[in-house]
Amino acid sequence: MIAVGIDLERTDRLGRGADRLVCTMRERSWVARARRPESRLSVLFSAKEAIYKALHGISTRPPVFHDVEIGLEGDRLDIRLAPELLQENRRIDGWFQLLPGKYVLASVAVISATGTE
């Protein structure tokens, strides 16, 4: 393992308009279709914060919110990054969990794709 990032957020913390700062257009559409959009937005925000923490020290530059697009597959994060943020021989995996008390926990790991690091 090369780097990890973890983030814990309340699911009711982000206000209206935060989606424009945090989300890509595809993510904004997904958030808007939710019964509880603030909860979906919080998952994306927490995931992107965890990614920032993992990449901050190992990337050529720190990512910004729109450098990352997140999809969800069960409790796994489908992470798409701007190509220059991750070296070719590395991959990033991520997970999230909704917790009691209106919290979301997101975690990511940057792993060597070749198994040599």
Number of C-alpha atoms within 10 A of each C-alpha: 12 14 17 19 20 21 20 21 20 18 23 15 12 15 9 8 8 13 23 13 11 20 23 17 13 11 18 16 12 15 21 14 10 12 9 12 17 21 21 22 26 26 27 27 26 24 30 29 23 24 31 22 20 22 24 16 11 15 14 12 12 16 20 14 18 15 16 21 21 21 14 14 9 10 12 17 22 15 19 12 15 12 10 12 17 17 13 11 12 15 15 22 15 22 20 22 15 17 13 7 8 13 19 23 20 27 24 27 20 20 18 17 14 10 9 8 10
